[in-house]
Amino acid sequence: MKHEETVTKVMDALESIRPFLNKDGGDIELIDVKDGIVSVKLQGNCNGCPMSFSTMKLGVENTIKQFAPEILEVIEVE
């Protein structure tokens, strides 16, 4: 699969969850997609929130894997 296709699927996944993050005063930014690892940055109220780890693993990672099953992991970068 082409790298661009994977990036597009990841972007679509982020767009699908962005409204939920925006509702809580947060947002998410795609930093990189490389070797099956997606790097994202949580912004606004989501950055540093105690729930951000579970948001990342349960919400963001699961959603991205639904859109792009080739993704192995989603990590948060500062």
Beta strands, then each sheet from edge to edge (+ up, - down):
strand 1: 26-34
strand 2: 37-44
strand 3: 73-76
sheet 1: 1+ 2- 3-
end
